[in-house]
Each structure stands twice: as C-alpha cells, then as structure tokens.
Amino acid sequence: MYYLKILTHYGKKQPTTRYLFHMKSCQKPVDKYIEYDPVIILINAVLCKAQAYRHILFNTKINIHGKLCIFCLLCEAYIRWLQLQDSSQNTDPDDLIRYAKEWDFYRMFGIASLEQTSFFIGIFITLWWMTPEMLKRKSDFILLLKALLLSTYGKLLLIPAVIWEHDYTPLCLAFIKVFVLISNSQAIRVTLNLNRILPWFAIFFGLILENGVVCLFQKMGWDV
C-alpha cells in the first residue's frame, strides 16, 4: 500500500486522512490516483494507463475477481451459443430464456473456461521460465492471477455488441478481443514490473496454447 492512515498520540485512527508520499528522485506522488474520483480512475483504466492499473491492483480492496471471471465467461458462452443458433433463424422471444436449459450453452461455457485456463497457463509457464525471480512465492502467482482476471473485464462489452447488432458486429468482436489482450499485457507489466515486450511474449504463448485447445475440440467434432 502506498498510503498510511494517520495515528494520534493515543493510537486512534483518523479514517479519512492519508499521507501522499512523493518520490525523492522526481518529486512526483507515488500514487496520484488516491485523490482521484473512482470514475476518473475507471476511465484511465479503460485507456490502459499503467498507473491506473497499479492503483487498482495495489491500493484498492477489490474482491470480485471470481465473480467477474464467471460473468465474463457467461457472456462469452452466450455469444458462442447465439452464433450456433443463427442458422435456425428462430426469432421466438422464448429463445432468450431457453438458452439456460440447453446443453449447447453449458458446453460453450465449459469450452470458454478451458480456453481461458489454457491461456493463463501459457502465460504463467512463459513468465516463470523467463523471469523465475518474479514468481518465487505462491503469493506472486495469486497476485498475477487476480490481475489477469480483473483485466478481462473488456469481455463485458460482448453483450452490448450483440444487442446492438449491425453489419460491423464481427469487427467489434475483434476489437474487443484486442482490447482484452492489451489489458492483460498492462496487468502483467504492472504486477511484475516488466518492460512492454515480455508481457506480449507471454500472451503470444498463451494464445498458442489456447488455440491448441481449440484445435483439439475441433478434432473431436465439437463446434467452438
């Protein structure tokens, strides 16, 4: 944490007062975002600014990693299930509720989960191989996993992209994929304090492992 709560002479905390530390080398605040409104922080995070990511990961108490991951996987599974149903051209409104009862939706959810897991495993293996000093402890792996899970929030844009369906929907889905990868890169860079190249190298190997899982499912005759 980059800020401390002030203590009185009696050891009581003043809950709303914080120190704002400055670096001796450049005289800039260590974390300027502790004084920013959450909306501004969110906007800067969407713009993939490293300092905003650093503030969210280290100076906030966010505990929605698992819920966010599951919701993003549900969004991705719904998009894949919807693409499977396009061939039937059935516009019955009951289809929006019926998907929860269909095996294809759960199958897509499982496939999306396995693909994301293989993607993360590829990243972990690459980073552990190239920078073993950064991932010595179990807590280092947990922190990186939390950062990667939070950085997949861009998948939430999949639902609006489908609801507002138009001729450019495939292009929008491609942009969302690129945005998520950029967010993953920033999360790795901030968490492990790396340069810009190494996170993308790890993401590249993660994508290779993910595509390997996709090819495996296709050889099994499954639509993915």
C-alpha positions in Angstrom: 0.0 0.0 0.0 1.3 3.5 -0.8 -0.7 5.4 1.8 -1.0 5.2 5.5 -3.7 6.3 7.9 -2.6 8.9 10.5 -2.4 7.8 14.1 -3.0 10.1 17.1 -0.9 10.1 20.2 -3.5 7.7 21.8 -3.2 5.2 18.9 -6.6 6.0 17.4 -7.0 6.1 13.7 -8.3 9.1 11.7 -10.1 7.2 9.0 -10.3 9.9 6.3 -6.8 11.4 6.5 -4.0 10.0 4.3 -0.4 10.7 3.6 0.5 11.4 0.0 4.1 10.3 -0.5 6.5 11.7 -3.1 9.4 10.0 -4.8 12.7 11.7 -3.8 14.1 11.3 -7.4 11.3 13.1 -9.3 9.2 14.7 -6.5 6.1 13.1 -8.1 3.4 11.4 -6.0 3.8 7.6 -5.6 0.1 7.1 -6.4 -1.7 10.2 -7.5 -5.0 8.2 -8.0 -5.7 8.0 -4.3 -7.0 11.6 -4.6 -9.0 10.9 -7.8 -12.7 10.2 -8.2 -13.4 6.5 -9.0 -15.0 7.5 -12.3 -11.7 9.1 -13.4 -9.8 6.1 -12.3 -12.1 3.8 -14.3 -11.7 6.0 -17.4 -7.9 5.9 -17.1 -8.1 2.1 -16.6 -10.1 1.8 -19.8 -7.5 3.9 -21.5 -5.0 1.2 -20.3 -2.8 3.6 -18.3 -0.3 1.6 -16.3 -0.5 3.9 -13.2 -4.3 3.4 -13.0 -3.8 -0.4 -13.2 -1.2 -0.1 -10.5 -3.6 1.8 -8.2 -6.5 -0.7 -8.7 -4.3 -3.7 -8.1 -2.3 -2.5 -5.1 -4.2 0.4 -3.5 -7.8 -0.8 -3.7 -9.6 -3.6 -1.9 -11.4 -5.2 -4.8 -12.6 -8.8 -4.2 -14.7 -9.5 -7.3 -12.1 -11.5 -9.3 -14.0 -14.8 -9.2 -17.4 -13.2 -9.9 -16.1 -11.1 -12.7 -14.4 -14.1 -14.3 -17.6 -16.2 -14.2 -19.7 -13.4 -15.6 -17.3 -12.8 -18.4 -17.3 -16.5 -19.2 -21.1 -16.4 -19.3 -21.0 -13.5 -21.7 -18.6 -15.3 -24.0 -20.6 -18.6 -23.8 -23.8 -16.7 -24.7 -22.1 -15.1 -27.7 -20.9 -18.5 -28.9 -24.3 -20.1 -28.3 -26.0 -17.3 -30.1 -23.7 -17.8 -33.1 -24.7 -21.5 -33.2 -28.4 -20.6 -33.2 -28.0 -18.2 -36.1 -28.5 -21.0 -38.7 -32.0 -21.7 -37.4 -33.2 -18.1 -37.8 -35.7 -18.6 -35.0 -36.8 -15.2 -33.6 -39.1 -16.6 -30.9 -38.6 -14.4 -27.8 -38.7 -17.5 -25.6 -35.2 -18.4 -27.0 -33.7 -15.7 -24.8 -34.8 -17.7 -21.7 -34.5 -21.2 -23.2 -30.7 -20.9 -23.6 -30.3 -21.6 -19.9 -31.8 -25.0 -20.4 -29.8 -26.0 -23.4 -26.8 -28.3 -23.4 -25.1 -26.2 -26.0 -24.9 -23.2 -23.7 -23.3 -25.2 -20.9 -20.9 -26.8 -23.4 -19.8 -23.4 -24.7 -19.3 -22.3 -21.1 -17.1 -25.2 -20.4 -15.1 -24.7 -23.6 -14.6 -21.0 -22.9 -13.5 -21.9 -19.4 -10.9 -24.4 -20.7 -9.7 -22.0 -23.3 -9.1 -19.2 -20.7 -7.5 -21.6 -18.3 -5.1 -22.8 -21.0 -4.4 -19.2 -22.0 -3.5 -18.3 -18.3 -1.4 -21.5 -18.0 0.6 -20.5 -21.1 1.3 -17.1 -19.6 2.3 -18.5 -16.2 4.7 -21.0 -17.8 6.3 -18.4 -20.0 6.8 -15.9 -17.3 8.0 -18.5 -14.8 10.5 -19.7 -17.4 11.8 -16.3 -18.4 11.6 -14.4 -15.0 11.7 -17.0 -12.3 12.8 -14.4 -9.7 9.5 -12.6 -10.2 7.4 -15.7 -9.4 9.2 -17.3 -6.4 6.3 -17.4 -4.0 2.7 -18.6 -4.1 1.5 -15.1 -3.4 3.2 -13.9 -6.6 1.2 -16.3 -8.6 -2.0 -15.4 -6.8 -1.5 -11.7 -7.4 -0.8 -12.2 -11.1 -3.9 -14.4 -11.4 -6.1 -11.8 -9.8 -4.6 -9.1 -12.1 -5.3 -11.3 -15.2 -8.9 -12.0 -14.0 -9.6 -8.3 -13.5 -8.0 -7.3 -16.8 -10.6 -9.5 -18.7 -13.4 -7.0 -17.9 -13.4 -6.0 -21.5 -15.4 -9.2 -22.3 -18.4 -7.5 -20.7 -18.6 -5.5 -23.9 -19.6 -8.6 -25.8 -23.2 -8.4 -24.8 -23.8 -4.7 -26.0 -22.0 -5.6 -29.2 -24.6 -8.3 -29.9 -27.6 -6.5 -28.6 -26.9 -3.6 -30.9 -26.3 -5.9 -33.8 -25.2 -4.4 -37.1 -23.0 -5.1 -40.1 -19.9 -4.3 -38.1 -20.5 -6.7 -35.2 -17.7 -9.1 -36.2 -15.3 -6.2 -36.4 -16.5 -5.0 -32.9 -15.9 -8.5 -31.5 -12.3 -8.4 -32.9 -11.7 -5.0 -31.4 -12.9 -6.3 -28.0 -10.5 -9.3 -28.2 -7.6 -6.9 -28.9 -8.7 -4.6 -26.1 -8.7 -7.6 -23.6 -5.2 -8.6 -24.7 -3.9 -5.1 -24.2 -5.5 -5.1 -20.8 -3.8 -8.4 -20.0 -0.5 -7.0 -21.1 -0.8 -4.0 -18.8 -1.9 -6.2 -15.9 1.2 -8.4 -16.3 3.5 -5.4 -16.8 2.2 -3.6 -13.7 2.1 -6.7 -11.4 5.6 -7.9 -12.2 7.2 -4.6 -13.1 8.3 -5.7 -16.5 9.0 -4.0 -19.8 6.5 -3.8 -22.6 7.9 -6.7 -24.7 7.9 -9.6 -22.2 4.2 -9.5 -21.4 3.3 -9.7 -25.1 5.7 -12.6 -25.4 3.9 -14.4 -22.6 0.5 -13.6 -24.2 1.7 -14.9 -27.5 2.5 -18.3 -26.0 -0.8 -18.2 -24.1 -2.7 -17.8 -27.4 -0.7 -20.7 -28.9 -1.8 -23.0 -26.1 -5.4 -21.7 -26.2 -5.6 -22.3 -30.0 -4.1 -25.8 -29.4 -7.1 -26.5 -27.1 -9.5 -25.1 -29.8 -7.9 -27.4 -32.4 -8.3 -30.4 -30.0 -12.0 -29.6 -29.6 -12.4 -29.3 -33.4 -10.8 -32.7 -34.0 -13.3 -34.1 -31.5 -16.1 -32.8 -33.8 -17.3 -30.0 -31.4 -18.3 -26.6 -32.7 -16.4 -23.9 -30.8 
